[in-house]
Amino acid sequence: MKYLVVFQLILILAGNSFAQGNIELAIKLDEKNGFKDFQIGDSFSKWEKELKFLSKNNDLVNYTYVGNCCTTIFNVDIEFINLGFKNGELAVIYFETKTIPVTTKTIWESTDYHSIKRNFDLTFEVTSPNFPSDDNSGSTISQWIGRKLFLTLTYHYKGIKNIEGSSLATGNCSIMLGLIPDSMHDF
């Protein structure tokens, strides 16, 4: 459910960025059109045997993927994948990586975040800036916007945890890939 709130926030940010001309279009994002086996526009019937109902928000029906595909992204372990369908077609792919300790004292975000971001920058041939949160949550957001798709990478600070006798900062990443609603093109 929390990813729907993030989705709405990202659409607002994307709209403002388009209006201000701040973001270079990531055309390669549109060309890839998905994540591994999941393609935006896939029919619900293609995945329905591997889905467990999660929630419904207006016309977006969300499911947790319970199949065996896609356990890593750029060699980073994935914790779970949620798929959102609109009118029977895949419209949103959302997933989170496993929570890990931050292993450096000079960079707040995890090495997973920086590795994923660097790979997205290279894959889409557009370097996204980091947008640190201003609410002291420790979150950082990067986004890539194509003509029809957006992708948002967010680092979530999870707090200090005792890991093998050491108190370490921990965090994970979430990634949301989806269609830009038609209304966003009116900006």
Buried (B, 14 or more C-beta within 10 A) or exposed (E): EEBBEBBEEBBEBBBEBBEEEEBEBBEBBBEBBBBEEBBBEBEBEEBEEBBEEBBEBEEBBBBBBEEEEBEEBBEBEBEEBBBBBBEEBBBBBBBBBEBBBBEEEEEBBBBBBBBBBEBBBEBBEBBBEEBBBEEEEBBBBBBBBBEBBBBBBBBBBBEEEEEEEEEBBBBBBBBBBBBBBEEBEEE
